[in-house]
């Protein structure tokens, strides 16, 4: 994963490459390292502080290990995370109790995970007198104590392939989505305004997806719940050999609406985390067009699209709870809202857990940017 992170950082340019890479790398290795080190502390005779975090991780891994006894895919996923082949988000966040145990193999009487060598014989010991038969997972080391075979890697069931392309309005998301769709066989591109959009919540207005009246139908909480429900429904029904390209998701058509609804930042951050929990099984990619000067960028967009577009945007935003709560309006109020929103989505991009490519929203050459992003999309993933 660190090599992929380095590749992504290099694709975004060499400026400040060391700081950007090590910031990403530190997030990648944090939880796997805690898994490797903390597992030793399950043994009563090992010295060391059993912090709340250590106890929780060991409790979680214990439940995961027991569930993986009957689920070869889950067992392989854990090994991939422990050996830095996948991100920790690939592990279920809260679904261990609901993991379905696979039936034992009728021919051998063994569960399939044990038969292919993914599960070691359980080591039982008494953690204390109150808890009997505590099953401990092996201390999967970071330096090769266990290696996932290519055969076990191939046992993972296929999932939809998802690419998100996002950024501020006018950053070229539609153009990029069309370029990817034209370069990748068996892909489906969903523009923000697509009438059959599987992730969109709400009804498009006359000129796009500004959702000026969304506050009349949804609170921030109900909108977040509806957006997550749409995502879950899509993931259940999506084709397994298709690249789905979503323009203006998951930020512009979801987070922006929560922002318009004047949702507290804690609500937006919780939604961002919940959304990524649900996406963990598919490990989606994100292309993020970052804008350094959002006000100047919006002025250029308004100049290109004309006064009708500018009036539509200002009027739509003026109805938002965000602007009303601050008693601002007009172009000046829209600029204030845009700056605050741009700062928020930059922060959310930094919290993205999966592969991401950051590119400038207004590059010197759009053709060169398109070449970079299409090559990144078509590059093999781990």
N, C-alpha and C positions, 0 to 999 in steps of 0.2 A: 504493500500500500504506500510505503514511503517513496518508492520509485515512481509510482503513478502520480503521487502528489508533486514530486519534483518535476515530472513531465508537464503537469498542468501549470505549475508555476512558471516554467520556462516558456510555455506557450503564450503566457500572458506578458512576457517581456523579462528582461534581465534586471530591470531597475529594482533595487532593494530586495534582490532575490533571496539572500540569506535569511533576512528577518521574516519574509513571507513564508519561506519553506519551513523554517524551524517552528513557526507558530502553528502551522498545519500539522507538522510531524508530532509536536508535543500532544496535540489532541488525539492523534491516531494511536499513540502507544500508551496513553495514560491508563485506560481501563484494562487492556490486556496485561499490562505490567502488574496492576493490582490483583488481577485474577491469579497470575503466576506466583506472586509473592504471598498474597493473602491466604492461599490454599494451605501453605505450610502451617499457618496459625490455627488450623482446625485440630491439629494434634495437641493434646493437653500438655505434653512435655516440652513443646517448642516455646521458647521464651519470646516475648514480644507483646506490645500493647494490642489488645483486641478492641479497636475503636468501633464506634457505631457503624462507620462505613465498611470496615473490614467484616464485621459480623453480618451486615446486610448482604454484601457481595457473596460471602461464603454460603449464606442461607439461599440466595438466589441460584448460585451455581449448583448447590445440592439438589434443589428442585429441578433444575434444568437437566442435570445428569440422570436423575431418576426418570424424567419424561423421555430422555433420549434413549433409554434402554429399549424402548419399543418404537423408536422413530429414527431411522438411519439418516434421514435428511437433517433433522435437528442435531444429531450427533456430529455429522460432518460440518454443519454450520458452526458449532462450538469450536471444533478443531481449527477451522479456518480463521476464526477470530483470535484464538489463542496463539496462532502462528503468524499473525499479522497479514493474513491473506484477505481478510475482509474486515470491515469496520464493525465496532461493537453494536452499531445500530442494526446489524443483521440479526442479532438475537432478539427474540420477542421481549417486549418491554413489560407486558403485564398478562401475557397469555399462557404462561406455563401451566396453570391448573387446568386450562381448557385444551391443552394439546392432546390430540387423539392418539392413543397408543395403537401402534400397528399390531395386527394379530400375529401370533407366532407362526412360523413357517410350518405348514402341515406335514412336510416331508421329514424335517429334522427335529421338530419340536422346539427349535430355537427361534428367538426373534431375529429378524433380518439384520438388525444392526450388529448383533453379536456374531452372526454367521460371516459377515464380511470383514470382521476384525475391527469394527469401530468402537466397540465397547469392551473395556477390560473387565475381568472378573471383579466383583465388588469387594472392596476392602472394608470390613466392618470393625468398628471399635466403639468403646463407650466414651462419648464426649463427657457425659456426667450421668449420675444415677437417674436423673429425671427424664432423660431422653435415651431411649434404647434403639439399637440397630441403626444408628446414624450412618448414612452412606456417604462416603466422601468421594468426590471426583479425583482423578489422578492429578498430580501437579504438572499440568501441561506446560512445559518450559518454553521460554522465548528463544532458546538457542538450539532447538532441535530435539528436545526430549521425545517429541512425537511428531510424525510427519504424515500429512494427509496424502494418501496415494491418489494417482490420477483416476483410478477406478472409482474410489469413493467420491471424488469431486464430481464425477459425471453422474452420480446418483441423484443430485439435486434436481428436483422437478423444475421444468422451465417456467418462467414467469414473463409477463409482458415487459418489453423494453420501452422505457419512457425517457423522453428528452423534453425538458422545459427550456423555453427561451423567454427571458424576462428583462425588464428594465423600465425606465420612464417612457411615457408616450413619445412617439416620434424618434425612438432610438434605432429603428430599423428591424424590429422584431419580426414583422411580417415578411420582409424581404429575406431575412435569415432562415425563417421557417420554410419558405418556398425553396430556397437553395438546398436545404437539407433534404426536403422531400424529393427534389429532383435528382439528388445524388445517391440516395439510399434506396435500394430495392425494397419492396414490400413495406412501405412506410405510409402512415396516414397522418396528415397534417390538419390540425384544428386551429383555425384562426380564432381570435377572441370573439368575433361576431358571428361565428358559425351557428346556424339555427339548430343544428343537431349536436351541439357541444355537450359531451358527456359529463363535464365537470362544472359547468356554469350554473350558478344559482341566481335566479331572478330572470326578469324579462328585459331584453334589449330595448333601449329607447330609440328615438328616431334617427340618431346619428352615430350610434355605436353602443358601447357598454358602460356609459358613465354611471348608470343606476342612480339617477337623480332622486328618485322617489323610493329607494330601497328602504329608507327609514320608516315608511308607512307600512311595510310588510314585515320587517325583521328588526329585532333588537340585535345587538352585537352577539349575544350568546346564541340566539336562535339561528343567526346567519352562520356562525362558526359551526354549529351542529349540523346544519343543512349541507355545508360545504364538505365536511368530513364524511357525511353519509353518502353524498354523491361520489366521493373518491372511493369509498369502500365498495359501493355498487359497481363502479367501473372496474376495479381491480378483480372482482369476482367474475366478471363476464368478458374481460378483454382477451383478445387473441394472444396466443403464446409465442407466435413467430412474427410479430409485427412490431415495428418501431413506431410508437405513438409520439408525435411531435406536437406539443402544446405551446402555442404562442400566447404570451401574457399570463401564464400560469407558472408557479403557484402564487405569485405576488400581486400582479396588476389586477386580476379579477377576483382576488380573495382578500389578501391583506389590505389592499387599497380600500375595499369596501368597509372592512372593519375600522380602518382609519377614518373614513368619511363618517361612519356611525359614532365617532368619538369614543371608541372603545379604549379603556385604560391600557397602558403599555403592558401591564401584567397579563391582561386578557389576550393581547396579540401574541405575546411571547409564549403563552400556554398553547394557543392555537398552533403556532409555528412548531412547537415541540410535538404536539399531538399529531399534526399532519405528517411530520417526518417519522414518527413511530409507525404510522400506517404504511408509509412508503418504504420502510426498511427492507421488506421482503423483495422489492424489485430494484433497489439501489439505483434510483433515477439519476440522470445527469442534469446539470443546470448550466446554461450559458447565460451569463449575467452581463448586461451592458451598463457599465457604471458611468454616471454623469458627474463631472466635477463642478459644473456651474448650471444648476437646474433652471434658474430664472432666465439666463441667456439662451439656454436650449429651448425653453418654451416660447420665447420671443421669436426665435427662428422658425419654430413650427407654426406659430400663428401667422407669421409673414407668408409662409409657403401655402398654408391652407386657407388663408383669407379671413376677412372680418366676420363672415357668417359662422365659421368654426370657432373663432375666438369668443363671440357672443354666446354661442351655445355652451361652451365650456364654462365660462364665467357664471352664466345663469344656472347651469346644472350644479356647480360646486356651491353656489350661494344657498342652495336648499339643504346642504349637508349639515347634520348636527355639529360637526367639527367647527364650521365657520360660525354657525349661530351661537354656539357656546362661547365663542371669543368675540362676538359682536363685530365681525369683520365682513367685508363684502367687496365686490368689484374686482378689478384687476389686482389691486394691492393685496386684498384678502386672498385671492387665488395664489398669488406669489408666495405669501406667507405659508399657506397650506402646502404648496409644492415643495418648499425648502424643508419643512418639517417632515414631510413624507419621504423625500429623497434621503434625508439623514436616517430615518427609520429603516428603510429597505436596505441601505448599506450595512446597517448593523445586523439585519436578519441574514444578509448574504454571508456575513462572517460567521454566522451560527449554522450555516448549511453543513450537514454531516456527510454528504455524498460527493462524488466527483463534480467539480465545478470549474468552468473556464470563465474568467473575468476578462472582458474586452472593453475598450473605450466606446461610449455611446455615440460619439461623433468622431470617428477616425479620419485620418488624412485620406485614406483610401478604403472605401467600402468594399471594393473588390478584394483587396488584400485581406481585410478582416473576414470576408466570406470564405476565402481560401483557408485561412487558419482554422475557423470553426468547423468547416466541413471535414478537414483532415482530422481534427480532434474527435469529431463524432464517429468517423469511420475507423479510428484506431481501435484495436482490440482492447477489451477490458479484462481485468483479473477475474 
